[in-house]
Amino acid sequence: MKNKVLLGIGGNVGDCIKRFSHLFRMIERDKRFCILSTSPIYINPPFGYLEQNDFYNATIQIATNQSMIEVFRMIFYWERRFNRPRKRAFLNAPRTLDIDFLWFNQAKIKRPYLTIPHKEWDRRESVLIPLSLQTIL
């Protein structure tokens, strides 16, 4: 599998740990993907809209032969499987599952619908701390 992808996952509605575990199992069972490493789950306070529960965050690195656009579509599918509406009620609203497409190989792309690497990933504790603790499987 030639492509390396880094995903950031987060959520603060319902049982996030159970949801993350289920997501990891879905990815493991999908022959198009191979999990290379994962981080521990990091609990951090919300930003932007503060009147909500803390967030659970983690990072996961996968290998795939899928294209960047195919991975992007798969992320939407995974979010929908866990009842994440595509349109948020408002910016930084609570959510069941948020999957950020952080990196795809060394690609740099800026489109209205997708920026790789993810903007501001290097300023977010919700990415930096789990990434620093990521464990190779």
C-alpha positions in Angstrom: 0.0 0.0 0.0 1.7 3.1 -1.3 -0.1 6.0 0.4 0.2 7.1 4.0 -2.7 8.9 5.5 -2.9 10.6 8.9 -6.4 11.1 10.4 -7.4 13.0 13.5 -10.6 11.8 15.2 -12.7 13.5 17.8 -16.0 13.6 19.4 -17.9 14.8 22.5 -21.4 13.4 22.2 -22.3 10.0 23.6 -19.8 7.1 24.2 -16.8 8.4 22.2 -14.5 5.6 23.4 -16.9 2.9 22.2 -17.4 4.8 18.9 -13.6 5.2 18.3 -13.1 1.4 19.0 -15.9 0.6 16.5 -14.3 2.9 13.9 -10.9 1.3 14.4 -12.5 -2.2 13.9 -14.2 -1.0 10.7 -10.9 0.3 9.3 -9.1 -2.9 10.3 -11.7 -5.1 8.5 -11.6 -3.0 5.3 -9.0 -4.6 3.0 -8.4 -1.3 1.4 -6.7 0.0 4.5 -4.0 -1.1 6.9 -3.6 0.6 10.3 0.0 1.5 10.9 -0.2 3.3 14.2 -2.7 4.8 16.7 -2.5 7.2 19.6 -4.0 7.0 23.0 -7.2 8.9 23.5 -6.6 12.4 24.7 -9.4 14.3 26.6 -9.2 18.1 26.1 -11.5 21.1 26.6 -13.5 22.4 23.7 -12.5 25.6 21.9 -14.6 28.1 20.1 -18.0 27.2 21.6 -17.2 26.5 25.2 -20.6 25.5 26.6 -20.2 21.8 25.7 -18.5 18.6 27.0 -14.8 17.9 26.7 -13.6 16.3 23.5 -12.0 12.9 23.1 -9.3 13.0 20.4 -6.9 10.5 18.9 -4.8 10.1 15.7 -4.5 7.1 13.4 -2.1 6.5 10.6 -3.2 4.2 7.8 -1.7 2.9 4.6 -3.8 2.5 1.5 -3.8 2.3 -2.3 -6.8 4.5 -2.4 -6.5 8.0 -3.9 -6.7 11.2 -1.9 -10.3 11.8 -3.1 -11.3 8.2 -2.4 -10.0 8.5 1.2 -11.8 11.9 1.5 -15.1 10.2 0.4 -14.5 7.3 2.8 -14.1 9.8 5.7 -17.6 11.2 4.9 -19.0 7.7 4.8 -17.4 6.8 8.2 -18.8 10.0 9.8 -22.3 9.3 8.5 -22.1 5.7 9.8 -21.7 7.3 13.3 -24.6 9.7 12.8 -22.5 12.8 12.1 -24.6 15.2 10.1 -22.6 16.8 7.3 -23.9 20.2 8.1 -23.1 21.4 11.6 -25.6 23.4 13.6 -22.9 26.1 14.1 -19.1 26.4 14.1 -17.4 24.2 16.7 -20.7 22.5 17.6 -20.8 19.3 19.7 -20.5 16.1 17.5 -20.6 12.4 17.7 -17.6 11.9 15.4 -15.3 14.3 13.6 -12.6 12.9 11.3 -10.0 15.3 10.1 -7.9 14.4 7.0 -4.6 15.7 8.3 -2.0 14.4 5.8 -1.8 12.4 2.6 1.8 11.4 1.9 3.7 14.7 1.4 0.9 16.2 -0.6 0.1 19.9 -0.4 -3.3 20.8 -1.8 -5.7 23.8 -1.2 -9.2 23.5 -2.6 -12.4 25.0 -1.3 -13.5 21.6 0.0 -10.1 20.2 1.1 -6.8 21.5 2.4 -3.8 19.1 2.9 -2.1 19.2 5.3 -5.0 20.2 7.4 -4.9 23.9 8.3 -3.7 24.6 11.8 -3.0 20.9 12.6 0.3 22.0 14.1 -1.4 24.4 16.5 -4.0 22.1 17.9 -3.3 20.2 21.1 -6.0 17.8 20.0 -3.7 16.6 17.2 -0.2 17.4 18.6 -0.5 15.5 21.9 -2.0 12.3 20.5 0.4 12.4 17.6 3.4 12.7 20.0 2.1 9.5 21.8 1.3 7.5 18.7 2.2 3.8 18.9 3.3 1.8 15.9 1.3 -1.4 15.5 
